[in-house]
Amino acid sequence: MSATTKMHADELDIDAALVEGLIADQFPEWDGLSVSRVESSGTDNAMYRLGDDLVVRLPRLPGGAGQISLEHLWLPGLAPHLPLAVPEPLALGEPGRGYGLPWGVYRWLAGDNAYDSPIREHTEAAVELGRFLVALREVDATGAPTSFRGGPLPGRDDYARLAIRELDADGILDADRATRLWDETLQLPQWEREPVWLHADLLPGNLLTEDGRLTAVIDFGCLGSGDPAADMLPAWTLFDGESRELFRAAAEVDDATWERGRGWALRFGVGAVHYYRGGKNPVLAAVGMRAVEQALAAA
């Protein structure tokens, strides 16, 4: 079977034979189950279906070593509080067979990601996802790690401006408009309350749908605590018009958090387009472009 397509220079070698060997060595109760690669636009983890009911997740990058352990530590305690399905970790694997990182086995969640199988009931999904975020924030975050996207946006200034300049030079966006919104974002009041839980990567590829309805939230590799503004990303990557306003109301955020969320959409978008353009990951580049366009149009 073929290896996963690589998007990064330092990406690890992962294929079905590796997964079969790791399962045989560490979880013999599942040895002999079929192994097949799951097509995904995700950048951090490779996924392999294991039999009918399981899925194996393996970090693609050396820096992703903590993501699987993070999910196994925190998701079992969070899941009972959340109104949508989330991944259920079943076993934490150790490095082996030349692969040097922890990896995990999870229960398989039915459905397709919301990029490949778009949500049809946007207003319903907007309310459901907003309520999901409220429930997540209400769980006690004492001891939670700081999320990758949990800190203030001013700390991400240099790359944002670099991406804006280079995308403008390539004719992809208007640097003046983007810079103006970015400058306005940096002047917003920052989150000064206690840090709260956030998913921090609520892109269409991390939402599951069945029959056009939102059913699950997956990929908690960026899970942690911080400013909830980053969890407003779906407002500009997924929703618009009425559904965007319903999402805002259901998510119960103040005006400054909402506007910082728009800044996060711009920052995510220019970064994704800048890094993944040219065919490295067409899906994430397209999602990033939508985020930029929607953030600028709504400014």
Protein Blocks (a to p, Z undefined) as FASTA:
>chain_A
ZZdddfbfklccddfklmmmmmmmmmmmlgoiacdddddfbfkbccddehjlbccdddfb
fklmmmmmmmmmmmmmmmmmpcbdcdddfbdcddeehiabdcddddddedddfklmccfb
lmlmmmmmmmmmmmmmmpccehiacdfklpcfklmmmmmmmmmmmmmmnopacfklmmmm
mmmmmmpccdfbdcdddeklacfklccceehiafbdehjllgccddfklmmmmmmmmggc
jlmmmmmmmnopafklmmmmmmmmmmmmmmmmmmmgghlammlmmmmmmmmmmmmmmZZ
